[in-house]
Amino acid sequence: MTSTYSKEDGLLAQIESPADLKALCAEQLPALAQEIRDFLIKTLSLTGGHLAPNLGVVELSLAMHRVFETPRDKFLFDVSHQSYIHKMMTGRTKKMSNIRQFGGISGFTKRAESAHDAFGAGHAGTSISAALGMAAARDLKNEDSDVVALVGDGAFGCGTTLEALNSIATTTKRFILVLNDNEWSIEKNVGSLARYLGSLQETETYSWLSSRSKSFIEMLAGKEARDQAGKLVNAARSLISPARFFQELGLKYYGPIDGHDIARLERVFRIAQHRCQPCIIHVITEKGRGYAPAATNPTKFHGVGSYNVEDGTTKSSAIPSYSEVFGRSLCRLAEDDSKIVAISAAMPSGTKLDLFRDKFPARFYDVGIAEEHAAIFACGLAAEGFKPYVAIYSTFMQRCIDMIEHDAALQNLPVRFCMDRAGLSPDDGPTHHGVFDISMMRAIPNLIMMQPKDEAELCNMLATMNEIDDAPSSIRYPRGEGEGVALPTKPEILPIGKAELLAQGEDIALIALGNMNSVAAEVSEILRKEGLSVTLINARFIKPLDADLISKYANASRLVVTLEDHSIVGGFGSAVLEMLNARCCATPQLLIGWPDSFVEHGSLVQLREKHRLSAPQITQDILQKLSRCSA
C-alpha cells in the first residue's frame, strides 16, 4: 500500500518522538491537531480502522504526551482502539499506512510493538486494574513515575472498572485516571452510570457558586465575608456536585474539562502530576470531531472499513452478513413468539440486534459493556419462562464462561447464547479472534452447541434453539457475509445432535464444522481428481456430536479429517477424536484448525495461507498423512 505520509506533510513530519512534540510551541498545536485529523481521515479511508474514537482524542493525546514522558511514565488505554495518535507521537506515523494490514502494526496497543505501549488491550474494562498494578509495582520499587489510565465513559459500566475504582485509594497515593467522556462506546451509552456521567457534563454548580455567590456576598458585606463564603461554597459543592461519587472513592476530581483545549488539559495534568493523591480528570470530547460523516454517525465510524473521504460512503454487499441474517431471523421468530427477548452488551448494531430493538423495543435490553451481567440477567428471564437470546461477539463471550456453566447449565435454564464473529476476525487480530469458545464451553454439561454451514442453516438453527426449553444452547457464526444462499421461508427444526451427510466415499472422511464446509468441498474436489473417494459430513452440532454417523464413516475410511474455524487445541476436532477413541476406532485422524498460538491480524486469505488452512494446503497435508499411514 502506498504511504500517505511524506516529509512535506508539515508539522506532523517533524514528530518522530514525544520530545519533538514537546519542542513545539503552544501556537503550533492547533495546526498539528488539524494535520493529524487530515492524515487519519485520508489514511484510514484506505486501511479501515477506528476513525471516530481517534478523531475525538487528538488534543487529549497531544496534551498527555507534552506533560508526561513515556516510556518512563505509563499510558494505558482502555480497549486501546483510541491509541492511533499515541502511536504517531511515538515514532509510528510512517507505519500507519499499514495499520491492521498483514505484517503491519496493530490497531491496538501492543507491548511487543513499542516500548511506549505499556500494556496491550482490546477488551474494555482492563486499563484501571492493570494501571493500578503498575502503580503498586512502582511504589514497591520506590520509582518516580506516573501511571495514567485513559478510560472511555462506556467502560464505566464494566464490572472490572468498578472493582478497580474501589481499590485505587487503598492501593496507591499516586494515580491518574482520565475519563474520556463522549457519551459513546460503540453505541450511545446506556444505564444509570451513563446518565450519571451525563449529569457531570451538565453540572456547572461549582462555577455558578464561585462566580455568583462570592461576588454577590462581597458586594453586600465585603472581602472578609466573601472569604468565609468561599468555605461555604466548597462545602456546598461536596453536597450537590455529582463529583462526590469519585470523592467518596478517595479520588480528587477535576472537571468537567474541554477535551479539545490543549492548554487547559496541560495545566490540569501538571497539577495532578504534582499532587500526592489519586485523581480523576473528567474530559469532555466529541467522537468523530473534525470529520462530518464520523461526527454525525459515530457508530458507523467507530470501526469502519475503507470509505470515500468526500462523503464517508462505504461499499455495501448484496449478500447479507451472518449478523444481518441473525437479526432478521430473530425478528421473524419474535413476531410469533412473545416470550422471545433479546440482550446486547453495548453492540446492538454490530450484532444487528438493532433490528430487533427497533421492532420490539419493550423486549430488547442493552446492558452496556457488562457481558457477565448480560448472561446472568438472561438466566433470570429464562427462570421466569421467557426465551432470552444473548448476542455477543465470541471474543467477549469469553467473559461469560462462569455464568454459562454455573448459572445456566447447572440449572438447565434455556438461555440462547449467540456468538457473532466466531472464528477469525481478521483485521482486528488476536484480541478479537473468536477461536477459543468451543474449547472453553464444550466441557460444560447440558450445553447444546451448534454452528451453521451457511446463512440458511443459521435460520434453521435459530428456529431449533427456540424449541429448546430444557437446556441452554449456543450457536457460533462467523464475521462478514455468508454464502449467498437463499433463506428458507419456513425454517426447519433440526434434530438435536444430528449431522448432515453430504457425500459418501471410502478413502477419506471429511468432517467439517460451520464455514469450513466450503473449504472442505474444495478439498474434496481436489482429492477426487487425485482418484480418492471422499465422505463429506457437515457436523452441525459440536455438542452433542452425531457419534453414530461419524464413527460409521470413520471406521469405513482410511483417514478421518476434521476442519474447523477454531483453535486446534480442545476444539471440535478434539471432540471427534475423543469420541472415536471411546468407540475404539483405529482409523488415523488429522485435525485441521488454527494453531496453538495467538493468530496475528491480516486478511482471511492471507492468514489461511500462512497457517496452512487453504484448500490446496489442506489437501497436501491430507495426502502426506495418508502416505505416512499407508507406509
N, C-alpha and C positions, 0 to 999 in steps of 0.2 A: 504494500500500500504506500502511495506517495505521501511523504510527510507534509503536514500543513504548517510546519514550524521552520523559520529561517532567521538568520542573523539580522535581517532587515525588519523584523517584526516590532521594533521599538523597545520599550522598557522591559517587556517580558523576555526579550532575547538577552538581557543583561543579568537575569536571575539564574544563577547556577547553584546557589546555596542560600540558606537563610541570612548569611552575612551580607550578601548582595542586596537582599530586601531591606535589611536594616540600614544600609548605606543610602537609600533613597530618602529624600526629604518629604515631609508630610504633603506638600503641594503636589507631588508626583503620584501619590497613591490613587486618587480617583481615576487618573488616566490608566494606571496599571490595572485597576479593577475592571475597567471597560475592555482593555486588551484581553484580559483573562476570559471575560464573558464571550467576547467575539471569537476567541480561539476555541473555547469549549463548544460553542454553538456550531462552528464550522467542522471541528474535528469529530464530534460525536454524531454529526449527520452522516458520517461515513462508517464509523465503527459501531454506533449504538452505545448505550450506556445510561448511567443515572444522571440525566441532564438537570432536571428541575431541582433536586436536592443540592447539587453543587453550585448552581447559579445563585441559590439563596444564601450560601455561606462564604462568598468571596471575601467580603470585608472582614468578616469574623476570622477567617483563616489567616488573612494578612496580619491582623492585629495580634493574633496569638503568636505568630512567628516573629513579629517585631519585638514582642516583650519577652517571650521565653526563648530558651536556647536548646533545641533538640540536636543530637540525641541525649544530651545530659538530662534535660527536662523531658518528661514522658507525655506524649499526647496519645490518648486512647479514644477512638471514635466508636460510638455505639452503632452497630451494623457496619459502619465504615464505608458505605457506598457514597458518603459525602466527603471523601478524602482526596478527591482529584486535585484540588488546589494545594493541599498539603504535599501531594506527590510532586506537583510542579515547582513548589518552593524549595524542594529538597533534591533538585537536580534531575527530575524525570520528565521535563517538558518535552524533550526530543523523543521520548518513548511513548508519548501519549497517542501518537498516530496508530500504535499497535495495541492499545489497551483492550483487554478482553479478547484479543485475537490469539490464535495458536502461536505459541512461542513468545508472546508479548507480555506486558505487565498485567497484573491482576486489577480487576475493578474494585478490589477491596484492599485494606491494609494487609501486608504480608511480611512477617518477620524476616523471612529469607530473602526478601526483595531489597530491603534497605534497613540500615541501622536506625533510620528515623521512624520506622514503623515499629513502635514499641510492643504492639500486640495485634495479632491477626483477629479478624472478626468477619461476620457475615450473618449472624443471627442477633436479634435485638435483645437488650437487657443484660449484656455481658460486661459492659465497659466499667461501670462503677465498682463492681466486685473485683475485677482484675486490677483496676487502678488502685483500689484500696489495698490490695495485696502488695502492689509495688510500693505504695506509700509506707506500709508497715515494714517492708524489707529495707527501704531507705532509712527509716528510723532505727532499725536494728543495726544497720551498718554505720550509723552516725554520718550519713552523707548529707550534702547541702544541695538539694534539687527539688524541683516542683513536679507534681503529677497532676495532669489536667485531663478530666474526663468530659468529652463533648457528647451530650446526650440529647436526642430529639424528644419532643414532648410526647410523641406516640409511645415511646419506650417506658414512660412513667406508669403505664397501665400493666406493665410486665411484672410478674411476681418477683423475679430476681432483682429487679431495680429497687423495689420496695424493701426487700430483705437487706440489700446493701445500704440503702439510705438509713436504715435502723442501726447500722453498725459503725457509721463513719465517725461520729463524735467520740465513741468509746474505743476507737482504734488508733486515731492519729490526731494531732493538733494542726496538721498542715496538709490540706487537701482542697483542690479547686474543682468544683463541678460547674460546668457551663450548660445551662439548659437552653437549647436552641428551639425556641417556641415559634413554630409557623402554622400550628393548628392542624398539621397533616403528618401522617406516617406515609402510607401509600394512599389510603383513602382519607377522608376527613376523619379526625379523631373522634372517638365515641366514649361515653361513660362519664362518671362523676369526676374523675381526675381531669379529664379533658375540659369539662365545664369549669372546674376549679382554676386550671391554668388560664383559661379564657378570662376568668374574673380578674386574675392578676394583671392581664393586659389592660383591662378596662378601668382598674382602680387607680386613681390619682389622689388618694386620700392624703398621703403624706405631703405631696406638693401643695394641695389645697390648704391643709392645716398650716404648713410652714409660711406660705406666701400671704395668705389671707388673715389668719388668726393673729400671727405675730405682729404684722404691720398695723392691724386694727387696734390691738391692745397697746402698742407703743404710742399710737396717735392719741389714745384716750388717757393713758396712765404713765407714759414714759418708758425709758430703756430698761430700768430695773424690773418693772412689771413684765416687759417683753421677755426678758431672760427667764423669769420664772415660768412664763407661759411656754417657753421652749421645752422645759422639762415636762410640762403637761402634754405638749404635742407628741413627744416621744412615747409617753405612756399611752396616750390615746391611739397612737399608731399600732402599738403592740396588741391593743384590744380589737381594733377594727380592720387592720390590714390582713388580707389573705396570706401574706408572707409569714404570719405567725406559725403556720404549719411547719415551715422549714426551721424556724427559730426553735420550736419545741423539739426538733430533732437535733438541736445543737449546731445548726449551720447559720452562719452570718449571711443574711440575704441582701443582695444588691440587685436593684431593678424595679420595674422593667426597663431595659436599655435598648435603644435603637441599634439593631444589629448591623446596620449599614453605615453607622457613624464611627469611622476608624479611630479618630482622635479620642472620642469618649470611651470606646472599648479599651484602648490602650491605657487610659487613665485608670479605669476600674481594674484592669488586670494588674497594674503595678501596685495599686492599693492592696488587692487581695494577695499579691505575691509577698508583701511585707507584713501581713497580719499573721499572728500565731493563733489562728482559729480557722477550722474548716469552713468553707463558704460555698454558697451557690450564687452564680451570676446568671440572672434571668434575662435572656437576649431575645428580642422580637425580630424575626426575619421574614422575608417574603419568598416563598418557594417559587422558583422559576423566574426570579427577578431579572429584568433586562431582556427577556425574550417573550413576546406577547403570547405565542402559542403555548409555551410552558407555563406562564403565569396564569392563563385562563383555564388551562387543563392540566393541572399538576399531577393528576392521577395517571394520565396517558404518558406524560414525560418524566414520571418518576424513574421508570426503567423502560427505555424505548429502543427499538431497532433503528436502522438507518431511516432518515427522513429528509424531506425537502426543506432547505433552510428558509426559503422565501415565505412559505406559509405553514410549515410544520406538518404537511401531509405525509402519510406513510403508505406503503404498498399494502393492499389488502388481498387476501386469497379467497378464491371462490369456494375452496374446500373449508368447511368449518373445522375449528380446532376441537380436540377432545374436550377441552373445558367448555366450549360452546355447546357441544352435544350433551354434555353432562347437565348444564344449566337448563337447556330446553327440555330435556327428558324429565328432569325432576319437576319442572313446572307442569308438564303433561300429567305426570303421576299425581301431583298435588291437586289438580283440578277434580279428580275423582276420589281423593282420599284426604279428608280434612284433618287427619291425625298427623300428616307429614309436616314437620318443621325443619328449618334449615339454619345452620350455625356457621358463622365465619369468624376467623380470628384476624380481623383488620384487612382482609383481602377479598371483599365481595366481587370486585371487577376482575381480579386475577383468576379467581376460581369460577367466574361467571355466575356466582350466586346473586349478582346484582339483578339478573333476570328474574329470579325468584323474589328478591326483595321488592322489586317494582310491582310485581303481580300479586304477591301475598305479604304485604308489609307487616301484618299482625302476627304472622308465623315465621318471621325472619329475625334472627338475633346476631348482631355483630358485637362480640365481647372485647374487641381490641386485641393487642398483642398479648394474649393470655391463653395459649393453647391448652395448658393443663386445666384451666378453669373451663374452657370450652368442652373438654372431654367429660369432666365430672358433671357439669351443667346438663350435658346431654343424657348422662346416666339418670339424673333426677327426672328429666322429662320422660325417659323410657320407663322408669319405675311407675309413673303415673299413667301409662298407657299410650303415650304419644310415640311417633316414629321419627326420631331425630336423625338427620343427615349432617355429619360434621365434615365440611370440606376444607382441607388444609393441605398445603404442599407437603410432599413426602419428607423433605429435609426438616420441616418444622414439626411434623407429626412425631418425630423422634422424641420430642419433649413429653409426649403423652403416653409413653410406654407403660409407666406405672399405673396410670389411670385406666388404660385399656385392660391391663391384667387384673389389677386389684378391684376396680370399681365396676367395670363392665363384664369381663369374662367370668370372674369369680362368682358373680351374682346372676350370670346368664341374662344380662339386660340387653335387649336388641337395639343397640346403638349401631348406626351405619357410618363407618369411617371411610371417607372418600379421599384418596391420596392423589392429588394432582402432581404433575412434574415427577412422577416416579420414573426411575432410570436416570439417564443423563440430562442435566440442564446445561447444555454445552458452554455457552459464553460466560456463565456466572462462575463456573469452576467448582472446586471441591466443597465449598461451604453450602452449595445449593444442589449438588447432585443428589438424587434420591435413590442411592444404590445400597442402602443398608436396612431398609424397612422389613424386608422378608426375614432376614436373619434375626432381627430384633423381635419379630412378632410371631413367627411360626411355632415357637416353643410354648406359646400361651394356650392352655387348654380351652376348649369350647369355641374358639375363634374360627370363623369361616373366612377364607382368603381367596380372592379371585383376581384375574387380570384378563381383559378382553384382547382379542387379536386385532380388532378394528372397531370403528365407532358404532357399527350396527350391533356388535356383540356387547358394547358398553351399554346400549339401551336395554338389551335383554338382561344384563347383569343387574342394572339398577332396578328393573321390574322384579327380578328374582330377590334382591335384597329386601324389597318392600314386603315380600311374603314371609320373610324370616322373622318370626316373633318369639323365638325361644333361645336365641343366642346372638352375640354380637357378630358383625360381619364387616369385612373390609374389601375395598376394591382399589387397585392401583392402576393408573393410566398415565401415559407419557405427555410431555410438553409438546405443543405445536399441533399442526393439522394432522388429520387422520389419513386414511387410505382413499378417501373419496367415494366410499361405497354408499349405496342407497340405504337410508334408515328405515327400519320396519314401521309400518303404520300401526301395528299392534305388537308390542314387544312380547317375546317368548319367555316363559318361565322355565329356567334351566333346572334340570335335576341336580341336586347338590352333589358335588364330588364326581361328576361325570365329565370325562374329556371328550374331544371330538376327533374321530378317526378321519383323516383327510385323504390318505393314500396307504396302500398296503404293499409291502415288499418283503424280501427275505434276507438281504445283506445287512442293512443299517436301519436302526430305528431312531429317527429324529424326533425328539420331544421338545417342542418349542413353547415358550410362555409369552403371551401378550404380543407386543410389537415385533418380537424376534421371529414370529411366524413368517413374516415377509422375507426375512433373511434365510430362514430355513427352506422356504420354497425355492429361492435362488440356488442354495446349496444342493437341494435335491435335484434340480435340473442339471447342474454340473456333474453330479455323481452319476446320474443316469447316462450322460454322454460318455462317462468312463466305464459304462457297462455294469453298473451296480444297481441293484433293486432296493428301493427305499420305502420304508414305512414312515408316514408323516402324521404326527399327532399334535393337535392343539390342546395343550393341557387344561386350559380354562381355570382350573382350581389348583391353588397351591396347597390348600388345606381345606377339606380332606383331599388327598390325591386319589385319582382313579387307579388304585393299585391293581385291580384285576386286568384292566385293559393294558396298562403299561407293562406289567410283568408278563402278560401273554406274548406281546410282540417283542419284548426284550429277550425272552427265552428262545424265541424263534429267529433271532438275528445274530449276526457275527459281532456287532458293535452297537452299543447304546450311546447316543449323543444327546445331551440336554443343552438348550440355548436359552439364555435369559439376559435381560437388561438390568442386571443387578450384580453385586459383588459375588465372586465365585465362592467366597467363604461363607458357609452357613446358609446359602440361598436355596433356590428352587432345585438346582442340580443336586445339592447335598441331601435334600429331602427325598429325591428319587433314589439316590444312592443308598440311603438308609433303608428305604422301603424294600429295594431289591435285595439288599444284604439280608434283611429279616426273612425274605422269602427264598433265600439260598440260591439266588440267581447267579450263575457263574459267568455270564456274558460280560466281557470287558466294557468299561464305561469311560466316556470322555465328557468332561464338564466344560462348557463354553460360557464365559461371562466376563465381567470386568475384574481386573487383577486385585490382589490383596494389597492395595495401595490407594492413596488419595489421587484420583484422576484429575489432571490439570484442566484448564479451560481451552476451548477451541471449538471448531465446528464438529458436528456429529460425524461427518465423513472423515475428517482428519483424525479424530480420536479413535474411531473404529479401526482405521488403517494402522495407526500407531500400535494399538493394543490387540491386533490380530482378530478383530471381530467383523471384518468384511467377509462377504460370501466366498471369494476366491481363497482368502487366507484360511478360513474355517475348513474349506474343502481340502486344502493342503494338509492341515493338521489331522483331519479325519483319515486321509489316505495314509499318512505316516503312521498313525496309531494302528490302523488296520494291518499295515505291513508288519509292524513290530509284533502284533498279537498273532500273526499267522506264521511268524518265523519259528 
